[in-house]
Amino acid sequence: ETFDESDAAPIDNQANAQSADARLPTDDWVGKWTGPEGLFLDIQPSPDGKPGHYALTNKDNLDRQGDYPGVAEGTTIRFVRDGKDLAIRPGNGDETGFKYLA
């Protein structure tokens, strides 16, 4: 059997551009972010595959590590820990409160 270019599916550049536009700024944060004394925040795409949904694992103190669902909201990822609505956002070392990151 031979390949004829007329058999090839056309490239949908508009669909490709739309999928690139669908990328959220928070998608760039996926990965493990380490802090001092073994603390970390791990951001992964949510297992449900929904855009803007994340699976978060956070060790925020020496005695606790938890898993939380997160949802992109603008340039933050919002999640609930201990009944409190929290947001992950870009910042600098001084804002963390850790002298090792200042």
C-alpha positions as CSV (number, residue, x, y, z in Angstrom):
1,E,0.0,0.0,0.0
2,T,1.3,3.4,-0.9
3,F,0.8,6.7,1.0
4,D,-1.0,9.5,-0.9
5,E,-0.8,13.0,0.6
6,S,-4.5,13.3,-0.1
7,D,-5.1,10.6,2.5
8,A,-3.4,12.7,5.2
9,A,-5.5,14.6,7.7
10,P,-5.0,18.3,7.6
11,I,-3.1,20.0,10.4
12,D,-5.5,22.1,12.5
13,N,-3.4,25.1,13.4
14,Q,-6.3,26.8,15.0
15,A,-6.8,23.9,17.4
16,N,-3.1,23.8,18.2
17,A,-3.1,27.5,18.9
18,Q,-6.2,27.1,21.2
19,S,-4.5,24.3,23.2
20,A,-1.4,26.5,23.7
21,D,-3.7,29.4,24.8
22,A,-5.4,27.0,27.3
23,R,-2.1,26.7,29.2
24,L,-2.3,28.4,32.6
25,P,0.5,30.3,34.3
26,T,0.1,27.9,37.2
27,D,1.0,25.0,35.0
28,D,4.6,26.2,35.1
29,W,4.7,25.5,38.8
30,V,4.4,21.7,38.5
31,G,7.2,20.0,40.3
32,K,8.6,19.6,43.8
33,W,9.6,22.8,45.6
34,T,11.9,22.2,48.5
35,G,12.4,24.4,51.6
36,P,14.6,24.2,54.7
37,E,14.5,21.3,57.2
38,G,12.8,18.9,54.8
39,L,9.7,21.0,54.1
40,F,8.3,20.9,50.6
41,L,5.4,21.6,48.3
42,D,4.8,19.2,45.4
43,I,2.4,20.3,42.7
44,Q,1.3,17.8,40.1
45,P,-1.5,17.8,37.5
46,S,-4.7,16.4,39.0
47,P,-5.4,12.7,38.3
48,D,-8.8,13.8,36.8
49,G,-6.9,15.5,34.0
50,K,-9.0,18.7,34.3
51,P,-7.1,21.9,33.2
52,G,-6.3,24.1,36.2
53,H,-6.7,21.3,38.7
54,Y,-3.7,20.1,40.8
55,A,-2.8,17.4,43.3
56,L,-0.8,19.1,46.1
57,T,1.4,17.4,48.7
58,N,2.7,19.8,51.3
59,K,5.0,19.2,54.3
60,D,4.5,22.6,55.9
61,N,6.0,21.8,59.3
62,L,8.1,19.1,60.8
63,D,5.1,17.2,62.1
64,R,2.6,17.3,59.2
65,Q,2.4,16.3,55.6
66,G,-0.9,16.4,53.7
67,D,-2.4,15.9,50.3
68,Y,-4.9,18.5,49.0
69,P,-6.8,19.2,45.8
70,G,-5.9,22.6,44.3
71,V,-7.6,24.7,41.6
72,A,-6.1,27.5,39.6
73,E,-7.6,31.0,40.2
74,G,-5.9,33.6,38.1
75,T,-2.2,33.5,39.1
76,T,-2.8,31.5,42.3
77,I,-3.6,27.9,43.2
78,R,-6.3,27.8,45.9
79,F,-6.7,24.9,48.3
80,V,-8.2,24.3,51.8
81,R,-6.1,23.1,54.7
82,D,-7.5,22.8,58.2
83,G,-10.7,24.5,57.1
84,K,-8.8,27.6,55.9
85,D,-8.9,28.8,52.3
86,L,-5.3,29.3,51.2
87,A,-3.5,30.4,48.0
88,I,-0.2,29.5,46.5
89,R,1.4,32.4,44.6
90,P,4.8,33.5,43.4
91,G,6.9,35.2,46.0
92,N,10.4,35.7,47.2
93,G,12.5,34.2,50.0
94,D,11.8,37.1,52.4
95,E,8.0,36.4,52.1
96,T,8.4,32.8,53.3
97,G,9.5,33.8,56.8
98,F,12.4,31.4,56.6
99,K,15.8,33.0,57.3
100,Y,17.5,30.4,55.1
101,L,15.5,31.6,52.1
102,A,15.7,35.4,52.8
